[in-house]
Amino acid sequence: MHGAGRDRRAGGRSKTARGFGAQLRGHAIESKSPAIPIPIAHPTFYGNGPGVTHLDTDLIERTKGFLDPEEGQALHDLAREASSRGPCLEIGSYCGKSSLFLGAGCRAKGGVLFSIDHHRGNEEQQPGEAYCDPDLIDARTGRIDTFKTFRQTLEAAGLEDTVVPIVSPSRVVARAWATPLSLVFIDGGHTFEAAFTDYNAWAGHIMPGGYLLIHDIFFDPAEGGQAPRHIYELACRSGLFEDRGLVQTLAVLQRRIGGHLPADLPL
């Protein structure tokens, strides 16, 4: 359910990567908690060399979605590192652009990505709204239906043995979920209610050392909706996560390991 906030197809406004973004350019990042594992940068996603996951760049380009390439690189790298410790999960797959990056990262380590989406589009993708794509409207029902396109994306990428689609609202799946997760990527509905529901339902399932990734963080309300920023700030205030910085509009947080105190804890 990507896309609320700005139109990436038109380029949007690019933000400079901060913190974790430096790692993606081949530099280690500075951590406030050195004991918490941080992924080591490997060669670029599109390049050659050991550790590189090859994926058809033409497929990435033609897959509908709203994801900056640098954000995609971060998703891939973090999933590749995290999936060796447990399954990854994304909320809001839309047509599969983020699933390509996350799934390729998981596949590189023999991991699994659970992908949750009701495939009816978010509030800004409905017929008559700004981000509605007429090609995704079911002619029979008149409703948005992205699931067929999503499955075609997985098939084209050879990710059907790695990515497990779950067609449901995330809150319904969370009721019966019991498996610890090494990574959770939140990019579902962008209303305050939807974003908070996703955060509240899934943040507690992230294992120590695991990652919480939140898409579409805008500090200026004129640039985009504020619901993702709201849950990002909730996570930072919770004491459960270490803020690892931003890659464009992608927030990277890491679940603290027991015994490690926040750097800003009053003495």
C-alpha positions as CSV (number, residue, x, y, z in Angstrom):
1,M,0.0,0.0,0.0
2,H,2.8,2.3,-0.9
3,G,2.5,5.9,-2.0
4,A,0.7,8.1,0.5
5,G,2.6,11.4,1.0
6,R,4.2,12.1,-2.4
7,D,4.3,10.9,-5.9
8,R,7.7,9.1,-6.4
9,R,6.9,8.6,-10.1
10,A,7.4,12.3,-10.5
11,G,10.6,12.2,-8.5
12,G,9.4,13.8,-5.3
13,R,11.7,15.7,-3.1
14,S,14.9,13.9,-2.3
15,K,16.3,13.9,1.2
16,T,19.9,13.4,2.1
17,A,20.6,10.1,3.7
18,R,21.5,10.4,7.3
19,G,23.1,8.0,9.7
20,F,22.5,4.5,8.3
21,G,22.6,5.9,4.7
22,A,26.4,6.5,5.0
23,Q,26.8,2.7,5.4
24,L,25.1,2.1,2.1
25,R,27.8,4.1,0.4
26,G,30.4,1.8,1.8
27,H,31.1,3.5,5.2
28,A,30.5,2.0,8.6
29,I,28.0,3.9,10.7
30,E,28.6,5.1,14.2
31,S,26.5,3.2,16.7
32,K,25.6,4.3,20.2
33,S,25.4,0.7,21.3
34,P,28.4,-1.1,19.8
35,A,27.3,-4.5,21.2
36,I,24.2,-4.5,18.9
37,P,25.1,-6.1,15.6
38,I,25.1,-3.8,12.6
39,P,25.1,-5.2,9.0
40,I,28.4,-4.8,7.1
41,A,27.9,-3.1,3.8
42,H,28.5,-5.3,0.8
43,P,28.9,-4.4,-2.9
44,T,26.0,-2.4,-4.5
45,F,22.8,-4.3,-5.2
46,Y,23.2,-3.6,-8.9
47,G,26.8,-4.5,-9.2
48,N,29.0,-7.5,-9.3
49,G,31.1,-9.4,-6.8
50,P,30.6,-11.7,-3.8
51,G,27.5,-11.3,-1.8
52,V,25.6,-9.4,-4.4
53,T,22.0,-10.5,-5.1
54,H,21.2,-10.1,-8.8
55,L,17.8,-8.8,-9.7
56,D,16.5,-7.6,-13.0
57,T,16.7,-3.8,-12.8
58,D,14.1,-3.5,-15.6
59,L,11.7,-5.4,-13.5
60,I,12.3,-3.0,-10.6
61,E,11.7,0.0,-12.8
62,R,8.5,-1.3,-14.3
63,T,7.0,-2.6,-11.1
64,K,4.4,-0.1,-9.8
65,G,5.3,1.5,-6.5
66,F,6.7,4.4,-4.6
67,L,10.2,3.6,-3.4
68,D,13.4,5.5,-3.8
69,P,16.3,3.3,-5.1
70,E,18.5,4.1,-2.1
71,E,15.6,3.1,0.2
72,G,15.3,-0.1,-1.8
73,Q,19.0,-0.8,-1.3
74,A,18.6,-0.3,2.4
75,L,15.7,-2.7,2.5
76,H,17.7,-5.3,0.7
77,D,20.8,-5.0,2.8
78,L,18.9,-5.1,6.1
79,A,16.8,-8.1,5.1
80,R,19.9,-9.9,3.9
81,E,21.6,-9.4,7.3
82,A,18.5,-10.0,9.4
83,S,17.0,-13.0,7.7
84,S,19.8,-15.3,8.9
85,R,18.3,-14.8,12.4
86,G,14.6,-15.2,11.7
87,P,11.8,-14.4,9.2
88,C,11.2,-10.9,8.0
89,L,7.7,-9.2,7.5
90,E,6.4,-6.3,5.5
91,I,3.1,-4.5,5.9
92,G,1.9,-3.0,2.7
93,S,3.3,-4.7,-0.4
94,Y,1.1,-3.0,-3.1
95,C,2.4,-4.4,-6.4
96,G,5.6,-5.8,-5.0
97,K,8.4,-3.2,-5.5
98,S,9.5,-3.3,-1.9
99,S,9.0,-7.1,-1.9
100,L,11.6,-7.4,-4.7
101,F,14.3,-5.8,-2.5
102,L,13.3,-7.4,0.8
103,G,12.7,-10.8,-0.9
104,A,16.0,-10.8,-2.7
105,G,17.8,-10.0,0.6
106,C,16.0,-12.9,2.3
107,R,16.6,-15.3,-0.6
108,A,20.4,-14.6,-0.4
109,K,20.4,-16.2,3.1
110,G,17.7,-18.8,2.6
111,G,15.3,-16.7,4.6
112,V,11.5,-16.0,4.3
113,L,9.6,-12.8,3.9
114,F,5.9,-12.7,5.0
115,S,4.1,-10.0,3.0
116,I,0.9,-8.6,4.5
117,D,-1.5,-6.6,2.4
118,H,-5.3,-6.6,1.9
119,H,-4.5,-5.6,-1.7
120,R,-7.4,-3.1,-1.8
121,G,-5.1,0.0,-1.8
122,N,-4.7,2.6,0.9
123,E,-6.9,5.6,1.4
124,E,-5.1,7.6,-1.3
125,Q,-5.3,4.9,-4.0
126,Q,-9.1,4.5,-4.2
127,P,-11.0,5.4,-7.3
128,G,-11.2,9.2,-7.7
129,E,-8.3,9.8,-5.3
130,A,-4.9,11.3,-6.2
131,Y,-2.9,8.1,-6.3
132,C,-5.5,5.8,-7.9
133,D,-4.1,3.7,-10.8
134,P,-7.0,2.8,-13.2
135,D,-5.1,-0.3,-14.3
136,L,-5.5,-1.7,-10.8
137,I,-9.3,-1.4,-10.7
138,D,-11.1,-4.7,-10.9
139,A,-13.6,-4.4,-13.7
140,R,-16.1,-6.7,-12.1
141,T,-16.2,-5.1,-8.6
142,G,-15.0,-1.6,-9.4
143,R,-12.5,-1.9,-6.4
144,I,-8.8,-1.7,-6.3
145,D,-7.2,-5.2,-6.4
146,T,-3.4,-5.3,-6.6
147,F,-3.0,-9.0,-5.7
148,K,-2.8,-10.4,-9.2
149,T,-0.1,-7.8,-10.1
150,F,1.7,-8.6,-6.9
151,R,1.8,-12.3,-7.7
152,Q,3.0,-11.6,-11.2
153,T,5.9,-9.6,-9.8
154,L,6.9,-12.4,-7.5
155,E,6.8,-14.9,-10.4
156,A,8.9,-12.7,-12.7
157,A,11.5,-12.3,-9.9
158,G,11.6,-16.0,-9.0
159,L,10.6,-15.1,-5.4
160,E,7.6,-17.4,-5.0
161,D,9.6,-19.8,-2.8
162,T,10.8,-16.9,-0.6
163,V,7.9,-14.4,-0.3
164,V,4.8,-15.6,1.5
165,P,1.7,-13.4,0.6
166,I,-0.9,-12.9,3.4
167,V,-4.0,-11.3,2.0
168,S,-5.5,-9.6,5.1
169,P,-5.5,-6.5,7.2
170,S,-2.4,-6.6,9.3
171,R,-4.3,-6.3,12.6
172,V,-6.2,-9.5,11.8
173,V,-3.0,-11.5,11.2
174,A,-1.4,-10.1,14.3
175,R,-4.1,-11.6,16.5
176,A,-2.7,-15.1,16.0
177,W,1.0,-14.3,15.3
178,A,3.5,-15.8,17.7
179,T,6.8,-16.1,15.7
180,P,9.6,-13.6,16.6
181,L,10.7,-11.5,13.6
182,S,14.1,-10.2,12.6
183,L,12.7,-7.3,10.6
184,V,9.4,-5.5,10.3
185,F,8.8,-3.0,7.5
186,I,5.8,-0.7,8.0
187,D,4.4,0.9,4.8
188,G,0.7,0.3,5.1
189,G,-2.2,2.7,5.5
190,H,-1.0,6.3,6.2
191,T,-3.9,7.5,8.4
192,F,-2.9,8.0,12.1
193,E,-5.3,5.1,13.0
194,A,-3.8,2.7,10.4
195,A,-0.2,3.5,11.1
196,F,-0.6,3.3,14.9
197,T,-2.5,0.0,14.5
198,D,0.4,-1.5,12.5
199,Y,3.0,-0.3,14.9
200,N,1.1,-1.4,18.0
201,A,0.3,-4.8,16.5
202,W,3.8,-5.7,15.3
203,A,6.6,-3.8,17.1
204,G,6.4,-6.3,20.0
205,H,7.1,-9.2,17.7
206,I,10.6,-7.9,16.8
207,M,13.3,-9.9,18.4
208,P,16.2,-8.2,20.2
209,G,18.7,-6.9,17.6
210,G,15.9,-7.0,15.0
211,Y,14.9,-4.0,12.8
212,L,11.8,-1.8,12.7
213,L,11.7,0.1,9.4
214,I,9.1,2.8,8.8
215,H,8.6,4.4,5.4
216,D,7.5,7.9,4.4
217,I,9.0,9.9,7.3
218,F,8.5,13.7,6.6
219,F,9.5,16.3,9.2
220,D,7.8,19.0,7.2
221,P,4.0,18.5,6.9
222,A,4.1,20.3,3.6
223,E,6.1,17.4,2.1
224,G,3.9,14.6,3.3
225,G,1.6,13.0,5.8
226,Q,2.6,12.9,9.5
227,A,1.3,9.5,10.6
228,P,4.5,7.5,9.8
229,R,6.5,10.2,11.6
230,H,4.2,9.9,14.6
231,I,4.8,6.1,15.0
232,Y,8.5,6.7,14.4
233,E,8.6,9.1,17.3
234,L,6.6,6.7,19.4
235,A,9.2,4.0,18.8
236,C,12.0,6.3,19.7
237,R,10.3,7.3,22.9
238,S,9.4,3.8,23.9
239,G,12.9,2.9,25.0
240,L,12.7,-0.4,23.1
241,F,14.5,0.8,20.0
242,E,17.8,2.5,19.0
243,D,17.4,5.1,16.3
244,R,19.8,4.2,13.5
245,G,18.9,7.2,11.3
246,L,17.2,7.8,8.0
247,V,17.8,6.7,4.4
248,Q,15.8,9.2,2.4
249,T,12.3,8.8,4.0
250,L,13.0,5.4,5.5
251,A,13.5,5.3,9.3
252,V,15.8,2.5,10.6
253,L,15.4,1.5,14.2
254,Q,16.9,-1.5,16.0
255,R,15.4,-3.4,18.9
256,R,17.6,-3.0,22.0
257,I,19.2,-6.1,23.5
258,G,18.6,-6.6,27.2
259,G,21.2,-4.9,29.3
260,H,22.0,-2.1,26.9
261,L,20.8,1.3,28.2
262,P,19.7,4.2,26.1
263,A,22.4,6.7,25.4
264,D,20.1,9.6,26.7
265,L,19.2,7.9,30.0
266,P,19.5,10.5,32.8
267,L,22.4,9.7,35.2
